Amino acid sequence: MLQIKDIRKQYQTGDFVQTALDGVSLNLRDNEFVAILGPSGSGKTTLLNIIGGLDRYDSGDLIIDGTSTKQYKDRDWDSYRNHSVGFVFQSYNLIPHQSVLSNVELALTISGISKAERKERAIASLKDVGLGDHLHKKPNQLSGGQMQRVAIARALVNNPNILLADEPTGALDTETSVQIMELLKEVAKDRLVVMVTHNPELAHEYANRIVNLKDGHILDDSNPFELDASASEEAVHRNLGKASMSFFTSLALSFNNLKTKKARTFLTAFAGSIGIIGISLILSLSNGVNNYIEDIQKETMLSYPMTIEAQSIDLSSLLQVDGEAPSDPNREIDPSRDAVYGNSFVLERVSSVTTSIKENNLTAFKQYLDDPESEIHQYVGENGIQFTYDISFDTFSFDSEETLVNNDGSSFEEEDTASSSSMMSPFAMSASTSSSHFQEMLPGADEASVSQAILDSYQVEAGDWPANYDEVILLLNAHKEVETSALYELGLLPASDYKEILAAIDAGETLELEEKTLSYEEVMNTEFYLIPASDYFVENEEGLFDDVSGDTAAIEGLLEEAIKLKVVGVASANEDASYTMTSPIGYTRALTNYLIDYSNNSPVVLAQEANPDINVLNGLEFAPADDEAKIADAKAYLSNLTLSEKAQMMQEIMMMSATSASTQATMPNAEMPESSEETANADEEMAMPENAEELADLEVAQNSANPEAQAAQMLSMSEEELAAMFDDYLADPDTESLLMVYDNYLSPGTLDDNLLAFGSISLDAPTSINIYSDSFEAKDGITQSIDNYNKTAADADQISYTDLVGMLMSSVTTIVNVVSYVLVAFVGVSLVVSSIMIGIITFISVLERTKEIGILRAMGASKRNISQVFNAETFIIGALSGLLGVGISLLLLIPINAVIHNLVGTTSVNASLSIPTAIALVALSMTLTLIAGLLPSREAAKKDPVIALRTE
């Protein structure tokens, strides 16, 4: 039962107020066919819209089955229209881009009915109105009567209690009108049908109740329904349910709408894609430049890692010129100066060199680096942190003539280097270690033998990369060359030929040498013999160890037990190699680890570690307690000398005495006789030896003042004579002589010196640490992490380092940042333009679909549902714009890259759009269109459904 109690409704346009309904009261039965008649402007449609919940009354009450609507909110009216009311309009109000079936399903969709059920019910409803064969046609494919039947089927599909028909036959011919009226009469048998019409004949023929309106008042009612006021209960507020529309339904509505306007949809999407195209191209170019910069950074960081030496000099502090320094050309002139002033800046800088040398405690710092929780690890690049150990070894090989060659180049040095220093290998002169032609290759991540940086920089010409400790590889430059002198010193070319070349160079001859070539097979058939430093120390009968590194025969014996290194491959550098080795032979970290373990467990190292206070080379204490201990060591040392060693020692003592006497004689402050008498007496004493022994002593004394004469005398004496003189000298040596022997000839050294000479290395004490990063920003993070470490470390454990990359490349970082800011600005402008354009396009779509808004609201769609429909449309347009923009950008990148390569002159810079970026741009496009469409969709939701239904 529906009760209309004293309903009043006015419309105000400016100052003009029009009363549509003025105190209308009407009770309607649950099942009857009510026709409302009246002239235009009488309030018929207003009353119908108020009954249907499309319009709101100003005062009074609309009571639905005892439920008052005075407190109804928008969601209550939406639910009422969806569950209780069905509308049939004069102009059908079907959605043109939806099929007949979809139009009927729409009301069920808003009700939240499942897809299968709503399809079944919609088909049944269409069959009830005789349209079972037209399910998939569009409304424009039907006649007017058929479209009205679709509207009736849509109104009835949700099984409403009330069917409201506004001029349902107004646009139909007489025959079709009769068919519609018959249908409505049938419907009214089990529900309330309220029809507004201007056709009194049809009303009187089919309706069972006629209500006449005029000027907002009821003139008469042919079949009034009076209620017993005492028996009726007071109306209360109840919620009739909830109406909802899923986002997928909104997408379907919007997608079907867009399909009917394919050309415009494409143009709209293309217009929206212009901004995306601009962004895509900018990001592609930025990505290409960033990739290029990233490669440059990686190459730079690979060549200039953060290196921390056990002993370092802070070059940055030396190179930095303080603003207050006297040499600063920009400092202000002091006009008060009126004299000559000294500028001590250079002296201060020179003095700072010694104070800049610092010992780094790499053991403590390594503990920090080994901690996975240390902050520095977040900045470390793909090449990680590499610890360098100063391992000591020699390598030998046999050339094609079976000549043994020391690969450090020493085999080609003159025996008498004092007389011919030029007769030496160029590499031997510059090498700082004994294995100048051998270099450890940068290891890779996850314990890989070779770093990816090396693999990317070299291509294998023959064989493969070394994997085991006893495997090496020959590394060539991009021209597949190796320095010819290195080939000789590695024994790959005959040593005799090289000696002839060096002799010719020493003689000052200008040479034109023919190019030497070796096949890969010849190189890979070569073996190198590696002798660790510890193997040079051989235990003697006294339990001490002798250094046999200068004994050729001993070395040949050691070769039998030497580590054999096999050349397993040959690789040449790429033309654009980012990382190249400085030595031609590369070995892996496995060899380093093997040698460290081998040396640490060698007999000489174990013996030295077992006797930390005694030098196992000479049996002496490393740090004698006093002079008496030194004298005892000196006597023990001298007593064990061989005949040749005694003769050599005597020569050195005599030469030292002669040099001292000569120096004393030529000193200007030497003490001289004070008178001629003293001079005559002195001459007489020197001229009158009493016997041959005194004569010999006098000759020695006289020769001691003449170093040349003493040198000639020593050369004329045999080893036996010199040794005999040395034994006489030792018969009663004085304390000062023994201390002199200890200081000048004995070198007990230190425990650390010995272990280092033996090749003993602690893995906890690296020689240097290289920390690799992949970008300047990461490098800055590493330096900051080290600074943070220094803040918490003790003074002795603080790390000093030189940031060469920071000093050289700081300007590059600034340039990169400026470029990035410019690109971001371009992107921002493109985004704003794109957003504004999408908002305008969405607003136009709202204007075009105003009537659809009214239809949806009449079926119970909420304001939120209306916003959702247009948000779905902007979502689709945004997706199309994004996909179109990305697709066009990818096509444009082909000619753009060609232009870039031509202008830049390199193919290293490639504008490219990555898949994640493309996905992000499509998502960005959808997000922006949704944001841009929020305001138009809200405006759509605010539209009055009554006005919207009247829009054509």
C-alpha positions, 0 to 999 in steps of 0.5 A: 500500500502506498500513501501520499499524505499532503504532498507539496512541491514547488520549483524556483527559477530565480525569483519565480516560484511555481507550485507543482503540487499543493497538498496532494493526498492519495492512497493507492492499493497494492494492485490496481491500474491508476491513470492520472489525467490532467492538462500540461502543467497540472503536476502529473509527472511531478507526482509520478516522479515523487512516487518513484523517488526520482524527485523529492517533496518539500513537505508531507510524507510518502508512506510505503507499506507503513514506512515513512520516507521523511528521513530517507537519504539518497541511498534509501531512495536508490534502494527503493527505486531499485527494489520497489519501482519500475519505470516506463517512459514515453521515449523508452529511455533505452541505452543505445549502445547496449543490447536488448538483453543488456538493457533489461539485465541492467536493473538486476546488475544494480541489484547485485544479482549474479550473472547467470541468474540475471541473464536467465531472468532477463530472457524470461522477462523479454519472452513475457513481452514477446521479444524472445527472438530479439535478445541481441539486437540494439534498440535502434534495430527495433520498432517503437512498440518493441522498444516500449516492450523492452522498457516494460520488460526492464521495469518488470525484471526486478519484480517491483511492487510498483510500475510507473508509466509516464505517457507510455503510448505518447510516441506510438500509433493507435494499434501499438498503443492498444497492445501496450495498454493490454500489457499494462492491464495484465501487469496490474493484476498483481501489482500497482500500476500508475500511469500518466497520460494525455489520452483519456479514452485509453485511460477510461478503457483500461484503467480501473481508477482515474485521478484528475489533477489540475494546478497541483490539486486533485479534482476527482478520484473515480475509485478512492481508497479511504483508510481507517485512521484509528486502525492504521499504525504510525509510519516509521523509517525502514531501510528497504535494502541496498543497491550496488553496481560492480566496477566490472559492470561499470567497465562493461557499460563504458566499454560498450559506449566507447565501442559505439564511437570507435573513431572518437574513442581512438582520437581521444585515446591518441590525444591522451597518448600525446603526453604519454608519448612525450614522457615515454620518449623523454624517459627512453632517452633518459634511460639510454643516457643513464645506462650509458652513464651507468656503464661509464660509472661501472668502468670508472669504478672498476678502474678506480675502486676505493683502495685502502692500503696498509700504509697510505698518504692522504693525497686529498688533504695535500692537494686541497688548498685552503681558502686562507692559504697564503698562495690563494690568489683570491684572498684579499689584499692587506693594504697595511702591509709595508714590508717583505713577508715570507710565504711559507705555504710550500714549506707547510705543504712539504712538511705535511707530506710526512704527517700525511703518511698513516698506517691503516689497521686493515685487520680491524677494518676487515672485521668490519667489512666481514660483518654482513650487517655493516652499512657499507654493504648496501653500496658495494657493487657487483664486483664486491670487496676484494682483499689483496695479499702480497704473495711472493713467488718466482716463476720459471720456464724453458724456452724453445732452446731448453734455456731456463728463464726466470720470468721476472727478467732477471735472467737477462741482467748483466752479471756485473750490473755496476758496470752496465746498468742498461743491460737489463730487461725493461720490465725487470727495471720497473717491476716491483715484485718478482712476478711482474708478468703474472697478475691475479684476475679480479674474481667474480661474484658467488665464488666465480673464478673470473669477474664478469667485468673481465669476461665482458672485456675479453673474448677467448681466442683459444682454450678457456678461462682458468678455473683451477689454481694451477691454470693461467691464461695469456691476455692480449690487447685488442690487436692480439699483441703482447709486448715482445720483451714480455714474450722473451722473458716468459720463455715464449721466444728464445732467450739467446735472441733477446740477449743479442737484442739487449746487447745491441741496445746497450751498444747504442745500436738502432734496431728494426725488429721483425714482428714475432708471431706465435700460434695459440697452440705454441702458447698453450703448450708452455708450462711455467714452474712456480717456486713459492718464496718459502721453498727458497729456505732449506734447512741445514744440518744445524737446524737453521735455514739457508737462503738458496735463492742465489744458487742456480743449482739449488733452484734447478733442484727446486724446479722438480718440486715446483708448482706447474702452471698450465696455459689453458687459454688465450684471450684478447681484449675487446675494442671497447673493453672497460677493464684490462689487465696490466700483465699478460699472464692472469691467474685466479684467486685460487692460486693466491689461496693455495700459495697462502696455505702452502707458505703458512704450512711450509717448514721454515714458517712453522719453524719460525713460528715455533721459535718466535724469539730466534731468527731461524736463518742465523740462530740469533735473537731478534732483540738482544737484551744488551751489548753483552748479548750482541757481543756474544752473537757477534763472536758466534757469527765470526767463529762460523765464517768460512775462509772466503767469508773471513777474507771478505770481512777483512777486506771490508774492515781494512777498507773501512779503516782506510776510509776513516783515516783518510777522512781524519787526515783531511779534516780541517780541524785535525790536531797538528804539531804545535812547533817545528821541534814536534814536527821533527820528532814526529818525522823521526819516529816515523822514519826509524822502524826498528825491525821488519814487523814495525816496517810492515806496520808502518807500511800499513799505517802509511797506506791507511792514509792512501785508500788507493794504495790500500786497495792495491795492497788488498788485491795483491793478497790471497784469501789465505793471507786475508783470512790469517790477518782476520784470525789475528784480528779476532785473537783479542778484539775490542768491544767496540769492534765487535759491536761494530761487526754486530751493527754492520754485518749482523741483521737479526731483523724481526719476526714479522720481517722473516715471516714476510720473507718466507711468504707467510700471510695472515688472511686477517691482514690484507695488504690492501682492500679494494671496494668496488661500487657501480655508481658515483652515488654508491661510491659516496655511500662507501666513503660516508660509511668509512667516515662513520666507521672512523667515528666509532673506531679507536684512533689507532684503528681509523682508516685513511683513504684517498677518494681519487674518483671523488676528486676527479669525477665530482663535476660529472655527478653535478652534470648528471644531476642537472640533466636529471632535473631538466628531464624531470621538469619536462616530464612534469609539464607533459603530465600536467598537459595530459591530465588537463586534456583527459579531464576536458574529454571526460567532461564532454563525455558526461555531457553526452551521456546525461540521459544515460545518467538519468536512466541509471538513476531511475533504475536505482543507481546511486550517485557513487555508481554514476561516478563509477561508470565515468571513472570506468570510462576514464580508466579505459581511455587511460589504458588505451592512451597508455598502450597507444603512447607506449606503442608509438614511442617504441616505433619512434625510438627506431629513427630516434636512435638512428639520429642519436647514433649519427649525431653522437658518433657512437652506438653506446647511447641507445634510447630504450623503454624498459618493460617495467617503465612501459608498464608504469607508464600505462599505469600512470596514464590510467591513474592520471585519467582517473584523477582527471576524471574525478571532477567530471564524474562527481558532476555527473553524479550530482545531476538531477535524474528528472532533468537528466531524463529529459535531456536529448 
